[in-house]
Amino acid sequence: MTPSRRKTTIVPLALLALAACSTTPLPNAYLDNAHRTYDQASSNGDVDRYASGELARARNALAQADNAWTAKRDQEETSHLAYLAQQDAQIAMNIAAKRAADARVETASAERERLRADIRTRQAQDAERNAQSAQRQAQSAQAQAQFAQTQAQDAQARAALEASRANRLQNELTTLQAKPTDHGIVVILQDVLFDVGHASLREGAQSRIDQLAAVLKNHPERRVLVQGYTDSTGTAALNMALSRARAEAVRLALIQRGVSSDRVDAHGYGEERPVATNATQSGRTQNRRVEVVFSDEHGQFASTP
Amino acid sequence: MPAHRLAPTSPLRCIAWATAVTASLLLAACAHAPAPTEQLGASRAAIESAQSAGASDVSPEMALARNKLARADAAAKAHDEVKARRLAEEAALDAQVARSRIEAEKSGKAADEVAASMSALREEMNRSSPGAATKP
């Protein structure tokens, strides 16, 4: 922009120098120059838009210069009027450039305000989003705390339930004259339940078996191991077979009363592990027995008996 | 009548006549081509206005305007009224070109500055938006 503007200001200076030498060419050079500058201005969109009044003034001045030339052939007056017209056209272009720039400033300022408002809005949205996120985190933490509390309560309740069950088992087994031993709670069924030398249960044994089955139904977490023993009368092999058959008879009786078969195991030990002397009648009576060993609440036996 | 008493051939009367004719002729000349005082004042005002708008005295248009105004003053003193009027008119427009040019330059600079601040603002906005999106 600057070089072309400088050029348009140098041209009138050069022409002025020419005029000073009074070698003004024909046709009038000022008039030609004024027409060129006016054409430049009138084809400029900014001039059309922002400086139409100034352009009209230049057009008017140019018409007067044209008239001075065509009607009067007055060289000096024509040069003067043409110079005025040319400067008017230059002024129109300068004013148009100024107003176009002012309009750009105005548009950009409005745009800038809108952008600033956008930025403020976005910052507010960010802040809100952060606040919501913090709230969600707090809620999540609260929910976790509640969950942990619920779990603790559940565990406590389960422990209380287990304790009460164990307590109940103990009470129930007390009626069966159970006794705690190293390998768990043991109920001893004396040989009065069987006829001597036989493995089938007597009628009178039924009530004790019923009691055992009821306890097992109340405590589904427990398993039992039925162990058969004899005294030392007779051969060891016969005693082993008899003890196994008696243990098995008790196991079957329990299964018949609804205890799941996988919760009951039976084993015969013959004359092993006597609890009293086999030399006396009462000792042999104590040794002829069936022991029912209870597992812990997880179905495990304290140690292999 | 006192005029009647004076002799027509008296040398004193001749001098009086000549003086009267010359004076009336001079007055008439002044009435037909008055000095362009108004236009000279307008040109001076245009130059001052351009100067206060920030137009430099060393700019071609301002130098031209001052040169022409000085020559217009000289022509007016020499009673060349036509030349004085033309030079004064041209000086006024030269000053207006100088003024409008400096104003266009100022506005153009302002527009450039606003555009630069706009692009800075847009950049800031683009910087802040992805940052906000990735914030947890």
Interface residues (C-beta under 8 A of the other chain):
Chain A: M1 R5 R6 T9 I10 P12 L13 L16 H80 Y83 L84 Q87 D88 Q90 I91 N94 I95 A97 K98 R99 A101 D102 R104 V105 A108 S109 E111 R112 L115 R116 D118 I119 R122 Q123 Q125 D126 R129 N130 S133
Chain B: P60 E61 L64 R86 E89 E90 L93 D94 Q96 V97 S100 R101 E103 A104 K106 S107 G108 A110 A111 V114 A115 S117 M118 L121 R122 E124 M125 S128 S129 A132 K135 P136
